């Protein structure tokens, strides 16, 4: 009998497209999205969840633990490789709208995301001063992604940050740098620049998503399983499309899904080729 083969590899879901979809087919994808992420995504424009929809149509099971590959973005930027968005990787002082630090600024981006989404309105600000000035800061101000002022109080007021708490936070942060110990979050703070040289800048940083966690259920041969746990003949899947059993809501570290995609992409291709002989 003729065997039809199909190998699917997909790297995420473009949430900005997905949230505008309608119809029952898309509901299986929407369930994997954190409500607080909104439409901010750096996923590829072609990653619209078609692989999940097609697999479900032929009876594939979906592992639905939920969760996303959490990231962050400078407000108003659509790509994380712009000079403005590159500012957010500076592990300087981050504050929330209450004017308080909320995280060790050096932790990996998925863990940073988990703390960021807990903040009021999912908003944070990365603080620069003249000593840490970059030309990208002026571009960010022009685009409305950042604020600038000669005083900390006015900077906070412009950004909607509690000015009293913000000034206290900056003063305490500077003192911890002088003392060489971060008593709040344990950042290795020695050598970091203080925030004490006008002009001051606040760059708005918000949650973003690279992709979703849940996916098509597969076995060790990358063959897709149906809802009874049986392999679907000739159907293989790899990559983020089939990562449901690998992560539990929180993405562990940068590059983790690449290893899984490379390994099972090779397995899927090899097994499909063997079956085609």
BELUR-V481226 format. One record per pair of residues at least 12 apart in sequence whose C-alpha atoms are under 8 Angstrom apart, sorted by sequence separation. I is the first residue (numbers start at 1). J is the second residue. D is the distance in Angstrom with one decimal. If there is no record, write none. Layout:
BEGIN
i:j:d
I:J:D
I:J:D
END
This chain:
BEGIN
i:j:d
18:30:7.4
73:85:6.5
93:105:7.1
103:115:6.8
147:159:6.6
177:189:5.9
219:231:7.9
223:235:5.9
224:236:5.3
92:105:6.7
102:115:7.2
153:166:7.8
176:189:7.6
177:190:6.1
218:231:8.0
223:236:4.3
224:237:6.2
74:88:6.7
91:105:5.0
102:116:8.0
152:166:7.8
153:167:6.9
177:191:7.3
222:236:5.4
223:237:6.4
243:257:7.9
73:88:7.2
91:106:5.4
152:167:6.5
177:192:6.7
222:237:5.7
177:193:7.8
222:238:6.4
177:194:6.9
240:257:7.0
243:260:8.0
218:236:7.7
239:257:7.4
218:237:7.1
239:258:7.8
19:39:7.3
29:49:6.8
174:194:5.2
173:194:7.5
174:195:6.6
216:237:7.4
239:260:6.7
240:261:6.9
97:119:7.9
174:196:7.9
239:261:4.1
15:38:8.0
16:39:4.6
29:52:7.5
96:119:6.5
97:120:6.7
238:261:6.0
239:262:7.5
15:39:5.8
16:40:6.7
96:120:7.3
218:242:6.9
15:40:7.3
16:41:6.6
28:53:7.8
170:195:6.7
215:240:7.1
216:241:6.3
217:242:6.2
239:264:7.1
15:41:6.1
97:123:6.7
215:241:5.2
216:242:4.5
217:243:8.0
238:264:5.5
239:265:6.6
14:41:6.6
26:53:7.3
96:123:6.2
97:124:6.5
213:240:7.4
214:241:7.9
215:242:4.5
216:243:7.2
217:244:6.7
238:265:5.2
14:42:7.5
15:43:7.6
17:45:7.9
25:53:6.2
96:124:4.5
97:125:7.9
212:240:7.6
214:242:7.3
215:243:5.3
216:244:6.6
217:245:7.4
237:265:7.7
14:43:5.1
95:124:5.6
96:125:6.3
211:240:7.7
214:243:6.1
215:244:4.5
13:43:6.2
14:44:6.1
18:48:6.3
94:124:6.6
95:125:5.4
213:243:6.3
214:244:4.0
215:245:8.0
238:268:6.7
12:43:6.2
13:44:7.5
14:45:5.8
17:48:6.9
94:125:5.5
95:126:6.7
213:244:5.8
214:245:7.6
237:268:6.6
11:43:7.8
12:44:7.5
14:46:7.1
32:64:7.1
94:126:4.5
95:127:7.8
236:268:5.8
11:44:7.9
14:47:5.2
15:48:7.6
33:66:7.3
34:67:6.9
40:73:8.0
93:126:5.9
94:127:6.3
13:47:4.5
14:48:5.3
32:66:4.9
33:67:6.9
34:68:7.1
92:126:6.9
93:127:5.5
213:247:6.6
12:47:5.6
13:48:4.9
14:49:7.8
31:66:7.5
32:67:6.3
33:68:6.8
92:127:6.8
93:128:7.8
213:248:7.5
11:47:6.7
12:48:7.7
13:49:5.4
32:68:7.4
42:78:7.2
92:128:7.5
213:249:6.5
236:272:7.3
10:47:7.0
12:49:7.3
41:78:8.0
42:79:6.5
72:109:7.4
42:80:7.4
71:109:5.7
88:126:7.0
213:251:7.9
234:272:7.0
70:109:7.1
71:110:5.9
70:110:4.9
10:51:7.1
69:110:6.5
70:111:7.8
71:112:7.8
72:113:6.5
234:275:7.6
9:51:7.9
71:113:5.6
222:264:6.3
8:51:6.7
70:113:5.3
159:202:7.4
221:264:7.9
70:114:7.2
155:200:7.1
222:267:6.4
223:268:7.1
155:201:7.2
221:267:6.2
222:268:5.1
151:198:6.9
155:202:7.2
221:268:6.5
150:198:5.2
151:199:7.3
152:200:6.8
87:136:7.6
149:198:7.5
150:199:4.7
151:200:6.8
222:271:8.0
87:137:8.0
149:199:5.7
150:200:6.1
221:271:6.7
148:199:6.8
149:200:5.4
84:136:5.2
148:200:5.6
149:201:6.7
83:136:5.9
84:137:6.9
148:201:4.5
147:201:5.6
148:202:6.6
84:139:7.1
146:201:6.8
147:202:5.2
84:140:6.1
146:202:5.4
147:203:6.6
99:156:7.9
146:203:4.2
145:203:6.1
146:204:5.8
145:204:5.8
132:193:7.5
99:161:5.5
131:193:7.5
97:160:6.5
98:161:5.8
99:162:5.2
140:203:7.4
97:161:4.5
98:162:5.1
99:163:6.8
137:201:7.4
96:161:7.3
97:162:6.4
99:164:7.7
100:165:6.5
99:165:5.0
100:166:6.3
129:195:5.8
131:197:6.3
137:203:7.8
76:143:7.7
98:165:6.8
99:166:4.0
128:195:6.8
129:196:6.9
130:197:5.4
76:144:7.8
98:166:7.4
99:167:7.8
101:169:7.1
127:195:7.7
129:197:5.6
130:198:5.6
76:145:6.2
100:169:6.0
129:198:5.9
130:199:5.3
75:145:5.5
99:169:6.8
129:199:5.6
130:200:6.5
74:145:6.8
95:166:7.7
129:200:4.3
128:200:5.8
129:201:5.8
127:200:7.3
128:201:4.9
127:201:5.7
128:202:6.4
127:202:4.7
126:202:5.5
127:203:6.5
125:202:5.6
126:203:5.1
125:203:5.2
126:204:6.6
125:204:4.6
126:205:7.0
37:117:7.9
93:173:7.8
124:204:6.0
125:205:5.7
36:117:6.9
104:185:5.2
106:187:6.9
123:204:7.1
124:205:5.2
103:185:6.4
104:186:6.8
105:187:7.3
123:205:6.3
124:206:6.3
104:187:5.6
123:206:5.2
122:206:6.0
123:207:7.7
122:207:6.5
36:122:7.5
116:206:7.4
117:207:6.4
116:207:6.6
113:207:6.3
113:208:8.0
92:192:7.4
92:193:7.8
88:203:7.9
88:205:7.0
74:203:7.1
75:204:5.7
74:204:5.8
75:205:5.7
74:205:4.5
75:206:6.2
73:205:5.5
74:206:6.3
72:205:6.7
73:206:5.4
72:206:5.6
73:207:6.2
72:207:4.4
73:208:5.8
71:207:6.1
72:208:4.5
114:250:7.9
70:207:7.3
71:208:4.8
72:209:7.2
70:208:6.2
71:209:5.2
70:209:4.9
71:210:6.4
111:250:7.7
69:209:5.8
70:210:6.4
110:250:6.9
111:251:7.9
68:209:6.6
69:210:5.4
70:211:7.8
110:251:5.8
111:252:7.8
68:210:7.5
69:211:5.2
110:252:6.9
68:211:5.8
69:212:5.8
110:253:6.7
68:212:4.2
69:213:6.7
109:253:7.7
110:254:7.7
67:212:6.3
68:213:5.1
108:253:6.6
109:254:7.5
66:212:7.6
67:213:5.3
108:254:7.3
66:213:6.0
67:214:7.2
65:213:7.4
66:214:5.7
65:214:5.9
64:214:4.9
63:214:5.5
64:215:6.8
62:214:7.2
63:215:5.5
62:215:5.5
63:216:6.1
62:216:4.5
63:217:5.7
61:216:6.0
62:217:5.3
60:216:6.8
61:217:5.5
60:217:7.2
55:216:7.5
52:215:7.2
61:224:7.9
52:216:6.7
60:224:6.5
61:225:6.1
60:225:5.7
61:226:4.9
42:208:7.2
43:209:7.2
60:226:4.3
61:227:4.6
40:207:7.2
41:208:5.2
42:209:6.2
43:210:5.0
59:226:5.4
60:227:6.2
40:208:4.9
41:209:4.7
42:210:5.2
43:211:6.1
59:227:6.8
61:229:7.9
40:209:6.5
41:210:5.9
37:207:6.1
41:211:7.9
37:208:6.1
37:209:7.0
60:232:7.5
33:212:7.0
65:244:6.9
32:212:6.4
64:244:6.6
70:250:7.7
32:213:7.2
63:244:5.0
67:248:7.1
68:249:6.3
69:250:7.0
70:251:7.1
32:214:6.5
62:244:7.5
63:245:6.8
66:248:7.4
67:249:3.7
68:250:6.8
69:251:5.4
65:248:6.2
66:249:5.5
67:250:6.2
68:251:7.1
65:249:6.4
52:241:7.0
51:241:6.9
14:211:7.5
12:210:7.0
13:211:5.6
12:211:4.3
13:212:6.7
11:211:7.2
12:212:6.0
8:235:8.0
5:233:7.9
6:234:6.1
7:235:6.0
8:236:6.3
9:237:5.9
10:238:7.3
11:239:6.1
12:240:5.7
5:234:4.3
6:235:5.0
7:236:4.6
8:237:4.7
9:238:5.0
10:239:5.7
11:240:4.8
12:241:6.6
3:233:7.7
4:234:5.8
5:235:5.9
6:236:6.2
7:237:5.5
8:238:6.4
9:239:5.3
10:240:5.8
11:241:6.4
3:234:6.6
5:236:8.0
7:238:7.8
9:240:7.4
10:241:5.0
9:241:6.2
8:241:7.7
9:265:7.3
7:268:6.8
7:269:7.2
7:272:7.4
6:272:7.8
5:272:6.7
5:276:7.5
3:276:7.6
END
